[in-house]
Amino acid sequence: MPEETEQETRKRRIDPKLEASGWKLIKYHESKSLSSYLSHAIEEYPTSNGPVDYALVILTR
């Protein structure tokens, strides 16, 4: 049986668990400020060491 790719693992195994836990999954958009997110899992969020798979953001307004 072939191994899953990283992308397949995220979509089949991780994303459903995040969504079931109440996280809203979104792709990173450079033009949006972090203050516009509430309980979001931002995919491919850039850091100084390269992008992370998910950045979990909880903010109050």
mmCIF file of the N, C-alpha and C atoms, coordinates in Angstrom:
data_MODEL
# 
_entry.id   MODEL 
# 
loop_
_atom_site.group_PDB 
_atom_site.id 
_atom_site.type_symbol 
_atom_site.label_atom_id 
_atom_site.label_alt_id 
_atom_site.label_comp_id 
_atom_site.label_asym_id 
_atom_site.label_entity_id 
_atom_site.label_seq_id 
_atom_site.pdbx_PDB_ins_code 
_atom_site.Cartn_x 
_atom_site.Cartn_y 
_atom_site.Cartn_z 
_atom_site.occupancy 
_atom_site.B_iso_or_equiv 
_atom_site.pdbx_formal_charge 
_atom_site.auth_seq_id 
_atom_site.auth_comp_id 
_atom_site.auth_asym_id 
_atom_site.auth_atom_id 
_atom_site.pdbx_PDB_model_num 
ATOM 1   N N  . MET A 1 1  ? 0.847   -1.180 0.000  1.00 0.00 ? 1  MET A N  1 
ATOM 2   C CA . MET A 1 1  ? 0.000   0.000  0.000  1.00 0.00 ? 1  MET A CA 1 
ATOM 3   C C  . MET A 1 1  ? 0.895   1.246  0.000  1.00 0.00 ? 1  MET A C  1 
ATOM 4   N N  . PRO A 1 2  ? 0.694   2.163  -0.942 1.00 0.00 ? 2  PRO A N  1 
ATOM 5   C CA . PRO A 1 2  ? 1.532   3.359  -1.005 1.00 0.00 ? 2  PRO A CA 1 
ATOM 6   C C  . PRO A 1 2  ? 1.271   4.289  0.181  1.00 0.00 ? 2  PRO A C  1 
ATOM 7   N N  . GLU A 1 3  ? 2.319   4.995  0.569  1.00 0.00 ? 3  GLU A N  1 
ATOM 8   C CA . GLU A 1 3  ? 2.183   5.953  1.663  1.00 0.00 ? 3  GLU A CA 1 
ATOM 9   C C  . GLU A 1 3  ? 1.407   7.177  1.198  1.00 0.00 ? 3  GLU A C  1 
ATOM 10  N N  . GLU A 1 4  ? 0.736   7.820  2.148  1.00 0.00 ? 4  GLU A N  1 
ATOM 11  C CA . GLU A 1 4  ? 0.039   9.064  1.850  1.00 0.00 ? 4  GLU A CA 1 
ATOM 12  C C  . GLU A 1 4  ? 1.053   10.193 1.699  1.00 0.00 ? 4  GLU A C  1 
ATOM 13  N N  . THR A 1 5  ? 0.726   11.141 0.850  1.00 0.00 ? 5  THR A N  1 
ATOM 14  C CA . THR A 1 5  ? 1.535   12.353 0.781  1.00 0.00 ? 5  THR A CA 1 
ATOM 15  C C  . THR A 1 5  ? 1.167   13.233 1.977  1.00 0.00 ? 5  THR A C  1 
ATOM 16  N N  . GLU A 1 6  ? 1.980   14.224 2.233  1.00 0.00 ? 6  GLU A N  1 
ATOM 17  C CA . GLU A 1 6  ? 1.680   15.154 3.324  1.00 0.00 ? 6  GLU A CA 1 
ATOM 18  C C  . GLU A 1 6  ? 0.317   15.808 3.109  1.00 0.00 ? 6  GLU A C  1 
ATOM 19  N N  . GLN A 1 7  ? 0.046   16.221 1.890  1.00 0.00 ? 7  GLN A N  1 
ATOM 20  C CA . GLN A 1 7  ? -1.237  16.863 1.565  1.00 0.00 ? 7  GLN A CA 1 
ATOM 21  C C  . GLN A 1 7  ? -2.408  15.907 1.813  1.00 0.00 ? 7  GLN A C  1 
ATOM 22  N N  . GLU A 1 8  ? -2.268  14.654 1.420  1.00 0.00 ? 8  GLU A N  1 
ATOM 23  C CA . GLU A 1 8  ? -3.331  13.665 1.646  1.00 0.00 ? 8  GLU A CA 1 
ATOM 24  C C  . GLU A 1 8  ? -3.557  13.436 3.139  1.00 0.00 ? 8  GLU A C  1 
ATOM 25  N N  . THR A 1 9  ? -2.475  13.379 3.896  1.00 0.00 ? 9  THR A N  1 
ATOM 26  C CA . THR A 1 9  ? -2.594  13.194 5.344  1.00 0.00 ? 9  THR A CA 1 
ATOM 27  C C  . THR A 1 9  ? -3.373  14.345 5.960  1.00 0.00 ? 9  THR A C  1 
ATOM 28  N N  . ARG A 1 10 ? -3.049  15.552 5.547  1.00 0.00 ? 10 ARG A N  1 
ATOM 29  C CA . ARG A 1 10 ? -3.766  16.716 6.086  1.00 0.00 ? 10 ARG A CA 1 
ATOM 30  C C  . ARG A 1 10 ? -5.251  16.658 5.751  1.00 0.00 ? 10 ARG A C  1 
ATOM 31  N N  . LYS A 1 11 ? -5.559  16.417 4.483  1.00 0.00 ? 11 LYS A N  1 
ATOM 32  C CA . LYS A 1 11 ? -6.957  16.456 4.043  1.00 0.00 ? 11 LYS A CA 1 
ATOM 33  C C  . LYS A 1 11 ? -7.779  15.292 4.585  1.00 0.00 ? 11 LYS A C  1 
ATOM 34  N N  . ARG A 1 12 ? -7.201  14.119 4.693  1.00 0.00 ? 12 ARG A N  1 
ATOM 35  C CA . ARG A 1 12 ? -7.950  12.931 5.134  1.00 0.00 ? 12 ARG A CA 1 
ATOM 36  C C  . ARG A 1 12 ? -7.972  12.747 6.642  1.00 0.00 ? 12 ARG A C  1 
ATOM 37  N N  . ARG A 1 13 ? -6.886  13.142 7.306  1.00 0.00 ? 13 ARG A N  1 
ATOM 38  C CA . ARG A 1 13 ? -6.759  12.824 8.734  1.00 0.00 ? 13 ARG A CA 1 
ATOM 39  C C  . ARG A 1 13 ? -6.820  14.037 9.656  1.00 0.00 ? 13 ARG A C  1 
ATOM 40  N N  . ILE A 1 14 ? -6.125  15.105 9.289  1.00 0.00 ? 14 ILE A N  1 
ATOM 41  C CA . ILE A 1 14 ? -6.010  16.244 10.201 1.00 0.00 ? 14 ILE A CA 1 
ATOM 42  C C  . ILE A 1 14 ? -7.163  17.231 10.042 1.00 0.00 ? 14 ILE A C  1 
ATOM 43  N N  . ASP A 1 15 ? -7.470  17.631 8.802  1.00 0.00 ? 15 ASP A N  1 
ATOM 44  C CA . ASP A 1 15 ? -8.533  18.615 8.582  1.00 0.00 ? 15 ASP A CA 1 
ATOM 45  C C  . ASP A 1 15 ? -9.859  18.206 9.224  1.00 0.00 ? 15 ASP A C  1 
ATOM 46  N N  . PRO A 1 16 ? -10.324 16.971 9.049  1.00 0.00 ? 16 PRO A N  1 
ATOM 47  C CA . PRO A 1 16 ? -11.595 16.590 9.676  1.00 0.00 ? 16 PRO A CA 1 
ATOM 48  C C  . PRO A 1 16 ? -11.564 16.704 11.205 1.00 0.00 ? 16 PRO A C  1 
ATOM 49  N N  . LYS A 1 17 ? -10.427 16.422 11.812 1.00 0.00 ? 17 LYS A N  1 
ATOM 50  C CA . LYS A 1 17 ? -10.323 16.525 13.275 1.00 0.00 ? 17 LYS A CA 1 
ATOM 51  C C  . LYS A 1 17 ? -10.345 17.980 13.726 1.00 0.00 ? 17 LYS A C  1 
ATOM 52  N N  . LEU A 1 18 ? -9.677  18.843 12.985 1.00 0.00 ? 18 LEU A N  1 
ATOM 53  C CA . LEU A 1 18 ? -9.718  20.266 13.315 1.00 0.00 ? 18 LEU A CA 1 
ATOM 54  C C  . LEU A 1 18 ? -11.140 20.805 13.184 1.00 0.00 ? 18 LEU A C  1 
ATOM 55  N N  . GLU A 1 19 ? -11.806 20.473 12.086 1.00 0.00 ? 19 GLU A N  1 
ATOM 56  C CA . GLU A 1 19 ? -13.178 20.940 11.870 1.00 0.00 ? 19 GLU A CA 1 
ATOM 57  C C  . GLU A 1 19 ? -14.127 20.398 12.932 1.00 0.00 ? 19 GLU A C  1 
ATOM 58  N N  . ALA A 1 20 ? -13.971 19.147 13.304 1.00 0.00 ? 20 ALA A N  1 
ATOM 59  C CA . ALA A 1 20 ? -14.823 18.549 14.336 1.00 0.00 ? 20 ALA A CA 1 
ATOM 60  C C  . ALA A 1 20 ? -14.605 19.217 15.692 1.00 0.00 ? 20 ALA A C  1 
ATOM 61  N N  . SER A 1 21 ? -13.433 19.822 15.876 1.00 0.00 ? 21 SER A N  1 
ATOM 62  C CA . SER A 1 21 ? -13.120 20.523 17.126 1.00 0.00 ? 21 SER A CA 1 
ATOM 63  C C  . SER A 1 21 ? -13.533 21.992 17.085 1.00 0.00 ? 21 SER A C  1 
ATOM 64  N N  . GLY A 1 22 ? -14.156 22.411 15.990 1.00 0.00 ? 22 GLY A N  1 
ATOM 65  C CA . GLY A 1 22 ? -14.671 23.773 15.905 1.00 0.00 ? 22 GLY A CA 1 
ATOM 66  C C  . GLY A 1 22 ? -13.799 24.779 15.176 1.00 0.00 ? 22 GLY A C  1 
ATOM 67  N N  . TRP A 1 23 ? -12.681 24.335 14.607 1.00 0.00 ? 23 TRP A N  1 
ATOM 68  C CA . TRP A 1 23 ? -11.816 25.241 13.861 1.00 0.00 ? 23 TRP A CA 1 
ATOM 69  C C  . TRP A 1 23 ? -12.356 25.439 12.454 1.00 0.00 ? 23 TRP A C  1 
ATOM 70  N N  . LYS A 1 24 ? -12.261 26.671 11.947 1.00 0.00 ? 24 LYS A N  1 
ATOM 71  C CA . LYS A 1 24 ? -12.620 26.974 10.561 1.00 0.00 ? 24 LYS A CA 1 
ATOM 72  C C  . LYS A 1 24 ? -11.325 26.981 9.759  1.00 0.00 ? 24 LYS A C  1 
ATOM 73  N N  . LEU A 1 25 ? -11.218 26.096 8.790  1.00 0.00 ? 25 LEU A N  1 
ATOM 74  C CA . LEU A 1 25 ? -10.004 25.985 7.975  1.00 0.00 ? 25 LEU A CA 1 
ATOM 75  C C  . LEU A 1 25 ? -10.034 26.985 6.830  1.00 0.00 ? 25 LEU A C  1 
ATOM 76  N N  . ILE A 1 26 ? -8.945  27.729 6.697  1.00 0.00 ? 26 ILE A N  1 
ATOM 77  C CA . ILE A 1 26 ? -8.833  28.682 5.596  1.00 0.00 ? 26 ILE A CA 1 
ATOM 78  C C  . ILE A 1 26 ? -7.396  28.684 5.089  1.00 0.00 ? 26 ILE A C  1 
ATOM 79  N N  . LYS A 1 27 ? -7.231  29.078 3.863  1.00 0.00 ? 27 LYS A N  1 
ATOM 80  C CA . LYS A 1 27 ? -5.896  29.235 3.290  1.00 0.00 ? 27 LYS A CA 1 
ATOM 81  C C  . LYS A 1 27 ? -5.365  30.614 3.685  1.00 0.00 ? 27 LYS A C  1 
ATOM 82  N N  . TYR A 1 28 ? -4.071  30.721 3.845  1.00 0.00 ? 28 TYR A N  1 
ATOM 83  C CA . TYR A 1 28 ? -3.433  31.990 4.183  1.00 0.00 ? 28 TYR A CA 1 
ATOM 84  C C  . TYR A 1 28 ? -3.611  32.991 3.044  1.00 0.00 ? 28 TYR A C  1 
ATOM 85  N N  . HIS A 1 29 ? -3.956  34.233 3.408  1.00 0.00 ? 29 HIS A N  1 
ATOM 86  C CA . HIS A 1 29 ? -4.043  35.338 2.453  1.00 0.00 ? 29 HIS A CA 1 
ATOM 87  C C  . HIS A 1 29 ? -3.226  36.492 3.011  1.00 0.00 ? 29 HIS A C  1 
ATOM 88  N N  . GLU A 1 30 ? -2.225  36.904 2.281  1.00 0.00 ? 30 GLU A N  1 
ATOM 89  C CA . GLU A 1 30 ? -1.330  37.966 2.731  1.00 0.00 ? 30 GLU A CA 1 
ATOM 90  C C  . GLU A 1 30 ? -2.073  39.259 3.043  1.00 0.00 ? 30 GLU A C  1 
ATOM 91  N N  . SER A 1 31 ? -3.149  39.528 2.338  1.00 0.00 ? 31 SER A N  1 
ATOM 92  C CA . SER A 1 31 ? -3.864  40.793 2.493  1.00 0.00 ? 31 SER A CA 1 
ATOM 93  C C  . SER A 1 31 ? -4.756  40.851 3.738  1.00 0.00 ? 31 SER A C  1 
ATOM 94  N N  . LYS A 1 32 ? -4.985  39.726 4.407  1.00 0.00 ? 32 LYS A N  1 
ATOM 95  C CA . LYS A 1 32 ? -5.864  39.720 5.581  1.00 0.00 ? 32 LYS A CA 1 
ATOM 96  C C  . LYS A 1 32 ? -5.053  39.803 6.867  1.00 0.00 ? 32 LYS A C  1 
ATOM 97  N N  . SER A 1 33 ? -5.515  40.626 7.776  1.00 0.00 ? 33 SER A N  1 
ATOM 98  C CA . SER A 1 33 ? -4.882  40.782 9.082  1.00 0.00 ? 33 SER A CA 1 
ATOM 99  C C  . SER A 1 33 ? -5.317  39.654 10.014 1.00 0.00 ? 33 SER A C  1 
ATOM 100 N N  . LEU A 1 34 ? -4.437  39.258 10.922 1.00 0.00 ? 34 LEU A N  1 
ATOM 101 C CA . LEU A 1 34 ? -4.801  38.218 11.891 1.00 0.00 ? 34 LEU A CA 1 
ATOM 102 C C  . LEU A 1 34 ? -5.990  38.644 12.746 1.00 0.00 ? 34 LEU A C  1 
ATOM 103 N N  . SER A 1 35 ? -6.178  39.940 12.930 1.00 0.00 ? 35 SER A N  1 
ATOM 104 C CA . SER A 1 35 ? -7.294  40.413 13.750 1.00 0.00 ? 35 SER A CA 1 
ATOM 105 C C  . SER A 1 35 ? -8.653  40.130 13.112 1.00 0.00 ? 35 SER A C  1 
ATOM 106 N N  . SER A 1 36 ? -8.669  39.716 11.853 1.00 0.00 ? 36 SER A N  1 
ATOM 107 C CA . SER A 1 36 ? -9.937  39.401 11.189 1.00 0.00 ? 36 SER A CA 1 
ATOM 108 C C  . SER A 1 36 ? -10.349 37.943 11.374 1.00 0.00 ? 36 SER A C  1 
ATOM 109 N N  . TYR A 1 37 ? -9.547  37.173 12.099 1.00 0.00 ? 37 TYR A N  1 
ATOM 110 C CA . TYR A 1 37 ? -9.834  35.754 12.294 1.00 0.00 ? 37 TYR A CA 1 
ATOM 111 C C  . TYR A 1 37 ? -10.283 35.471 13.720 1.00 0.00 ? 37 TYR A C  1 
ATOM 112 N N  . LEU A 1 38 ? -11.165 34.507 13.864 1.00 0.00 ? 38 LEU A N  1 
ATOM 113 C CA . LEU A 1 38 ? -11.635 34.060 15.169 1.00 0.00 ? 38 LEU A CA 1 
ATOM 114 C C  . LEU A 1 38 ? -11.822 32.552 15.097 1.00 0.00 ? 38 LEU A C  1 
ATOM 115 N N  . SER A 1 39 ? -11.036 31.809 15.840 1.00 0.00 ? 39 SER A N  1 
ATOM 116 C CA . SER A 1 39 ? -11.087 30.335 15.834 1.00 0.00 ? 39 SER A CA 1 
ATOM 117 C C  . SER A 1 39 ? -10.843 29.760 14.439 1.00 0.00 ? 39 SER A C  1 
ATOM 118 N N  . HIS A 1 40 ? -9.776  30.199 13.824 1.00 0.00 ? 40 HIS A N  1 
ATOM 119 C CA . HIS A 1 40 ? -9.413  29.737 12.487 1.00 0.00 ? 40 HIS A CA 1 
ATOM 120 C C  . HIS A 1 40 ? -8.112  28.941 12.511 1.00 0.00 ? 40 HIS A C  1 
ATOM 121 N N  . ALA A 1 41 ? -8.047  27.950 11.651 1.00 0.00 ? 41 ALA A N  1 
ATOM 122 C CA . ALA A 1 41 ? -6.812  27.221 11.382 1.00 0.00 ? 41 ALA A CA 1 
ATOM 123 C C  . ALA A 1 41 ? -6.349  27.690 10.005 1.00 0.00 ? 41 ALA A C  1 
ATOM 124 N N  . ILE A 1 42 ? -5.294  28.485 9.984  1.00 0.00 ? 42 ILE A N  1 
ATOM 125 C CA . ILE A 1 42 ? -4.804  29.068 8.742  1.00 0.00 ? 42 ILE A CA 1 
ATOM 126 C C  . ILE A 1 42 ? -3.743  28.139 8.159  1.00 0.00 ? 42 ILE A C  1 
ATOM 127 N N  . GLU A 1 43 ? -4.008  27.654 6.962  1.00 0.00 ? 43 GLU A N  1 
ATOM 128 C CA . GLU A 1 43 ? -3.089  26.721 6.307  1.00 0.00 ? 43 GLU A CA 1 
ATOM 129 C C  . GLU A 1 43 ? -1.916  27.460 5.669  1.00 0.00 ? 43 GLU A C  1 
ATOM 130 N N  . GLU A 1 44 ? -0.726  26.850 5.766  1.00 0.00 ? 44 GLU A N  1 
ATOM 131 C CA . GLU A 1 44 ? 0.499   27.357 5.132  1.00 0.00 ? 44 GLU A CA 1 
ATOM 132 C C  . GLU A 1 44 ? 0.840   28.774 5.596  1.00 0.00 ? 44 GLU A C  1 
ATOM 133 N N  . TYR A 1 45 ? 0.708   29.018 6.899  1.00 0.00 ? 45 TYR A N  1 
ATOM 134 C CA . TYR A 1 45 ? 1.014   30.338 7.448  1.00 0.00 ? 45 TYR A CA 1 
ATOM 135 C C  . TYR A 1 45 ? 2.525   30.559 7.439  1.00 0.00 ? 45 TYR A C  1 
ATOM 136 N N  . PRO A 1 46 ? 2.994   31.709 6.887  1.00 0.00 ? 46 PRO A N  1 
ATOM 137 C CA . PRO A 1 46 ? 4.434   31.935 6.774  1.00 0.00 ? 46 PRO A CA 1 
ATOM 138 C C  . PRO A 1 46 ? 5.067   32.313 8.120  1.00 0.00 ? 46 PRO A C  1 
ATOM 139 N N  . THR A 1 47 ? 6.264   31.799 8.361  1.00 0.00 ? 47 THR A N  1 
ATOM 140 C CA . THR A 1 47 ? 7.067   32.170 9.526  1.00 0.00 ? 47 THR A CA 1 
ATOM 141 C C  . THR A 1 47 ? 8.488   32.428 9.044  1.00 0.00 ? 47 THR A C  1 
ATOM 142 N N  . SER A 1 48 ? 9.335   32.881 9.938  1.00 0.00 ? 48 SER A N  1 
ATOM 143 C CA . SER A 1 48 ? 10.725  33.146 9.553  1.00 0.00 ? 48 SER A CA 1 
ATOM 144 C C  . SER A 1 48 ? 11.482  31.863 9.201  1.00 0.00 ? 48 SER A C  1 
ATOM 145 N N  . ASN A 1 49 ? 10.950  30.713 9.620  1.00 0.00 ? 49 ASN A N  1 
ATOM 146 C CA . ASN A 1 49 ? 11.574  29.417 9.311  1.00 0.00 ? 49 ASN A CA 1 
ATOM 147 C C  . ASN A 1 49 ? 10.868  28.676 8.179  1.00 0.00 ? 49 ASN A C  1 
ATOM 148 N N  . GLY A 1 50 ? 9.969   29.347 7.492  1.00 0.00 ? 50 GLY A N  1 
ATOM 149 C CA . GLY A 1 50 ? 9.188   28.709 6.438  1.00 0.00 ? 50 GLY A CA 1 
ATOM 150 C C  . GLY A 1 50 ? 7.752   28.526 6.889  1.00 0.00 ? 50 GLY A C  1 
ATOM 151 N N  . PRO A 1 51 ? 6.869   28.129 5.991  1.00 0.00 ? 51 PRO A N  1 
ATOM 152 C CA . PRO A 1 51 ? 5.454   28.015 6.345  1.00 0.00 ? 51 PRO A CA 1 
ATOM 153 C C  . PRO A 1 51 ? 5.182   26.843 7.286  1.00 0.00 ? 51 PRO A C  1 
ATOM 154 N N  . VAL A 1 52 ? 4.233   27.069 8.188  1.00 0.00 ? 52 VAL A N  1 
ATOM 155 C CA . VAL A 1 52 ? 3.763   25.990 9.064  1.00 0.00 ? 52 VAL A CA 1 
ATOM 156 C C  . VAL A 1 52 ? 2.515   25.390 8.429  1.00 0.00 ? 52 VAL A C  1 
ATOM 157 N N  . ASP A 1 53 ? 2.229   24.136 8.721  1.00 0.00 ? 53 ASP A N  1 
ATOM 158 C CA . ASP A 1 53 ? 1.044   23.493 8.151  1.00 0.00 ? 53 ASP A CA 1 
ATOM 159 C C  . ASP A 1 53 ? -0.224  24.236 8.553  1.00 0.00 ? 53 ASP A C  1 
ATOM 160 N N  . TYR A 1 54 ? -0.327  24.563 9.847  1.00 0.00 ? 54 TYR A N  1 
ATOM 161 C CA . TYR A 1 54 ? -1.501  25.268 10.368 1.00 0.00 ? 54 TYR A CA 1 
ATOM 162 C C  . TYR A 1 54 ? -1.061  26.256 11.441 1.00 0.00 ? 54 TYR A C  1 
ATOM 163 N N  . ALA A 1 55 ? -1.652  27.435 11.431 1.00 0.00 ? 55 ALA A N  1 
ATOM 164 C CA . ALA A 1 55 ? -1.521  28.378 12.543 1.00 0.00 ? 55 ALA A CA 1 
ATOM 165 C C  . ALA A 1 55 ? -2.915  28.480 13.145 1.00 0.00 ? 55 ALA A C  1 
ATOM 166 N N  . LEU A 1 56 ? -3.040  28.125 14.410 1.00 0.00 ? 56 LEU A N  1 
ATOM 167 C CA . LEU A 1 56 ? -4.336  28.176 15.081 1.00 0.00 ? 56 LEU A CA 1 
ATOM 168 C C  . LEU A 1 56 ? -4.481  29.541 15.729 1.00 0.00 ? 56 LEU A C  1 
ATOM 169 N N  . VAL A 1 57 ? -5.541  30.267 15.348 1.00 0.00 ? 57 VAL A N  1 
ATOM 170 C CA . VAL A 1 57 ? -5.726  31.642 15.791 1.00 0.00 ? 57 VAL A CA 1 
ATOM 171 C C  . VAL A 1 57 ? -7.024  31.763 16.572 1.00 0.00 ? 57 VAL A C  1 
ATOM 172 N N  . ILE A 1 58 ? -6.902  32.274 17.797 1.00 0.00 ? 58 ILE A N  1 
ATOM 173 C CA . ILE A 1 58 ? -8.084  32.581 18.610 1.00 0.00 ? 58 ILE A CA 1 
ATOM 174 C C  . ILE A 1 58 ? -7.949  34.031 19.031 1.00 0.00 ? 58 ILE A C  1 
ATOM 175 N N  . LEU A 1 59 ? -8.867  34.859 18.604 1.00 0.00 ? 59 LEU A N  1 
ATOM 176 C CA . LEU A 1 59 ? -8.869  36.262 18.980 1.00 0.00 ? 59 LEU A CA 1 
ATOM 177 C C  . LEU A 1 59 ? -10.254 36.653 19.458 1.00 0.00 ? 59 LEU A C  1 
ATOM 178 N N  . THR A 1 60 ? -10.295 37.601 20.358 1.00 0.00 ? 60 THR A N  1 
ATOM 179 C CA . THR A 1 60 ? -11.580 38.149 20.782 1.00 0.00 ? 60 THR A CA 1 
ATOM 180 C C  . THR A 1 60 ? -11.736 39.521 20.166 1.00 0.00 ? 60 THR A C  1 
ATOM 181 N N  . ARG A 1 61 ? -12.952 39.891 19.946 1.00 0.00 ? 61 ARG A N  1 
ATOM 182 C CA . ARG A 1 61 ? -13.206 41.196 19.311 1.00 0.00 ? 61 ARG A CA 1 
ATOM 183 C C  . ARG A 1 61 ? -13.847 42.129 20.288 1.00 0.00 ? 61 ARG A C  1 
# 
